[in-house]
Amino acid sequence: QVRLVESGGGLVQAGGSLELSCAAAGWSFMIVGGGWYRQAPGKQRELVATISRDRSTNYADSVQGRFTISRDNDKNQVYPQMHSLEPGDTAGYYCNIGLLGSSYRPSNYWGQGTQVTVSS
């Protein structure tokens, strides 16, 4: 019933920017929060950024000051905006829709992922 589709990944040079998108069908980011994760080869999936239903946000230390997560209510989408990208940001990026509550808690609903590759 819940479907998440990520888009916007690609190849970018170090120092460049990308904006990803997570489109949700079956539920609304206005009611629950959302989270973005990434997984590089040989690494565990790690939390990158979260947004609660009131639009409060949190970021991992590794992306603090470089990534911004926001929400478009009309399109029911969440947008991670990534600036000053580094080769260490290279990973598959995955969207997760949160459980009911005032703050984000992960559910077991995930998108297929979108690949971000940053060249030096």
Summary of the structure (lengths in Angstrom):
residues: 120
radius of gyration: 13.4
end to end distance: 40.7
largest distance: 40.8
contacts: 366
relative contact order: 0.32
helix: 2%
strand: 52%
